[in-house]
Amino acid sequence: MLITGEKQRLAGNAALQRSIRHRFPYIDPLHHLQVELVRRYRAGQADEKVQRGIHISINGIAAGLRNTG
């Protein structure tokens, strides 16, 4: 990486690197859902369901990152 000079992210912290890598399969679907909902919101479909979905996806991703490892 440009700043650290390492070839991999978190090369100096194998435990954290492994923990984050194991989280991705569980939170990736939420990332994809969030991108679609934000796309709809920006396209003008800013109804209550879309806004609520965005908020729920944000909370879900935050919870997934906080509660693993």
N, C-alpha and C positions, 0 to 999 in steps of 0.2 A: 504494500500500500504506500502511497506517496508520502504520507506523514511519518509513519513508523518505520518504513523500510522493510517491513515484513512481507513475505509472499502471500500469507493468508491473514484474514482477520482473526484477531485474538490468538495469534500464534504463541504468545507468552502465557496464555491462560487456557490450558486444554480443558479443564473442567467446565468453564463457562462456555467455551466453544462447543463442546459436546452437548451441554444443556440446551443451548439455543438451537442447535441443529436438530435435536429431537422434538422441539416445540413446533417447528415449521409444518409438519404434516397435519397438525391439529388446528393451526390458526390460518393456514393458507386459504381454505374455503371462505373464511370470514373476510380476508383481504379482497378476494375476488368479488364477493358480495358487496363490500363497501365501495369498491371502484365502480361497479354498476350502478349502485344507488346514487353516488355522487354525480355520475354521468347524467342520470335522469334528472337530478336536482338542478344541475347546471343547464339542462335542456329546457327548463321551465316547468317540469313536472314536480313542483315543490309542495305536494300535498302532505297531509299529516302522516300517512303511511310511509312515504319515502323518508321524511325527516326522522320519524321514529326508528326506522330501519337503520339509518346512518348512526344514530345515537346508540342503538343496541349493538351494532357491529363494533363501534369504538369501545364500548364497555367490554364486549366479549374478547377483543384482542388484548386489551389491557389486563383483563383477568387471566387470560392464557399466558401472558408473559410474566405475570406476577406469581402465579401459582404452580410453576413447574420447576424442576431442577433441584 
